[in-house]
Amino acid sequence: MVRNLRVELLKLRKRWLSWIVLLILVSSAIILPGMLLAILKMGDRLPGAQPMPPAIAAQLEQALLLPDGVGFLLSLIGGSNGMGMLLFVILAGVSVGNEYTWRTVRASLVRGRGRWDFLLTKLVAILLLMGVGFLLTMAVGIPYLGLLTAASRGQLDLSFLTASFVGEVLLGVLRTGYALVPYILLAMLLAVVGRSPWIGVGVTLAYALLVEGMALQLLVLVGRPWSQLYRFSLGGNVTGLMAANPGGQALAGGELGGMDALLNLPSANQAALVLALYSLLFLAGMLVAFQRQEITP
Amino acid sequence: MNGVVLRVEGLTKFYGPVRALHDLTLSVRRGEVYGFLGPNGAGKTTTVSLILGLIRPTAGRIELLGHDTRRGRRKVLRRVGAIVERPAFYPHLSGADNLRVAAWELGGVPEVRITQLLERVGLADRADDKVKGYSTGMVQRLGLAAALLNEPELLFLDEPTSGLDPAGQAEIRALIRELAEEGVTVFLCSHLLHEVEQVCHRVGILNKGELIAEGAVEELLRRKEVIQVRVADLERAAALLRRLAWVQGVRREDDRLLVEAPIARSAEVNAALARQGLYASEIRPLETTLEAFFLQVTQEEADNGS
């Protein structure tokens, strides 16, 4: 397993896509908060802009600056339609699907590599890269938010920087990574079943962005029982889990949460359990499908 | 050459209603180069895929290096090298990195073996270039290097000279002969009959999923001994020769008769014709190549089928 994990890490390390994913993730932690804060500061000076109620503007600013800004960073890298989900679904789907298009899956199996081992080591390698990406993003993003906070408020009060805050941030990173696992597994499962990177990536993103991101949320307006569907979806539970992150409540359930506030989201514990069930289901589906699959020319 | 390294019994494979392989039985002995011949779509790659566990048989049994492949196939595969269909590599990795991936997957392959093999297949100076920039021939050579990493006891090669220029093809054939001399058993799938004739000890001919002939190359060629006869009255001569018990067949080709009979009986052919006043201007054994044999048996199969 360790030997084959080395194989998967080499494949990822030598791939441009992995570096592009990390670059986009880290740069978005710099570009987006800066851009949003600039728009907020310029306010109604922007051509055609409506004046924003001061209370909302203050709340938005607080969500972008430290310490609440950590929640913004976490929702940026994770979340059911965050940048991290998009990037790691692409990486997972492409990593698995390309083994079929390049026919390298056949070469690996012929060398006596186990089928489950083949997918599990790939999954672990992708999760490790995701962990590195998230930690790197936080390591760059938090000091940068500190600079923005100092620039915006004229000072930076670091009294929030306690051991428990650092612990909360690390727990938030873990929670965010955990929330993305089912999406990664879904992309891998579909890439295995479809023997193609595009099926893995395309169908997963279509589901996450169109079905969960739009259709299920719009059903809330129809009323019960349809409005409850989102609660059971991946996205509903990811949002429920992410609400437990530092500053997450303001984004997921507060006034800034928009539609999410109407959705009666599950609690973090309940969401974690549902996401574990989804992950197990996709993992089992992927392993069984690959075990039974005939690797034809 | 002793001991059987590959034994296939009653191997059958259906893809839905389509029969790809029917009741294939064959065995390959240690140290021999076994040529597996057949036209495109005959079932050669299906057979290799079944042996290597890429697909599941509908029926039949496979014994690889003395192990029933239904149990512990992965362990046995570590002692086997293979190129199935075409060599497959990660295009974004260099040739050396691709071999490194293969070596790590196999386990127990020293780094120095990668360098040695890159030199052996003539890719040492391109080792650090990405595979996406390699020519077909270079990919084929790298495939051979990957298949030899674990010093396999049994090597499956599917069209190993495909994409190579004549000089490259000759090098690969020489390499196969070298490997055989080193004691490696080679299972060579090919449709290039002259290639098989040059390097193989025994051949099996597969057509439409069935093994239609198998044996040592010389033995197969002897099976189809042909005497060429030129005579003025071809029709009468053919009718006369067909009546001889030891003549298996007579066919007319241009201005000559091709008589399927033991070469040793050429004088009796001449005598039989002369007794009826038919004087042959030429009687000589026709050299049968594996290609001629192959075309003949596959044609016979097609005729029988229709």
Interface residues (C-beta under 8 A of the other chain):
Chain A: R3 N4 R6 V7 L10 K11 K14 R15 W16 W102 R103 T104 R106 A107 S108 L109 V110 R111 G112 R113 G114 E294 I295 T296 P297
Chain B: Y15 T45 S49 L52 G53 L54 I55 R56 R73 R74 K75 V76 L77 R78 V80 A82 V84 E85 R86 P87 A88 F89 Y90 P91 H92 L93 D97 R100 V101 A102 W104 E105 L106 G107 A146 N150
